[in-house]
């Protein structure tokens, strides 16, 4: 059955005359049947992309694959970047003088990449110095206007973010205030209910309980001390004589 499928894939109309145990060899030539050719292209393309992926993962290789169909449609795969791999290939073949080894080519490539990175670092450092106002003396008026525009845009973004954070904080505090007010109302309702259930117990403002005494108990508390000195009930005037203070008598509470 497999041999028959491959023969039909190649555009053959008749099944093979002899069956083989394996798949058998296929004659590599252009498939005349358009439908079979398109089906074969899809199958082989997917297999090729899978093999390229497996090669890049298993062997840690940089792989770039580009395929154009007969209709001009592009199919590509790269584990890094197709453009970057092509640039690396161009540099490799331009610098290849049939004397350099692969290690030397790789070393040259990484030297170029490190040089690019150094240039980028220098450019970023110069930009930071300009933002700090350290190297603006050598800048042209156009460059100063561009720098001023960057500052304006940065200030707008910073203020927008700051206002956003402030509004979020205000909203959170308002919600917190509403929650605390709700808790306060609930506690007041519980206190009022406790006072209605126990009228003899009142809660002081500091959170302590005050037990109110009946009138008889209060009078007994004063009766336990029946006598007070008259001097404790009179104002302390300096014009009174010492003899008059000695003649003061005790006053009985009635």
ABEGO torsion letter per residue (X at the ends): XAAAAAAAAAGBABBBABBBABAEBBBBBBBABAAAAAAAAAAAAAAAAAAAAAAAAAAGBBBBBBBBBAAGBBBBBBABBAAAAAAAAAAAAAABAGABBAAAAAAAAAAAAAAAAAAAAAAAAAAAAAAAGAAAAABBAAAAAAAAAAAAAAAAAAAAAAAAAAAAAAAAAAAAAAAAAAAAAAAAAAAAAAAAABAABBBBAAGBBBBBBBAAAAAAAAAABABBBAAAABBBBAABBAAAAAABBBBBBX
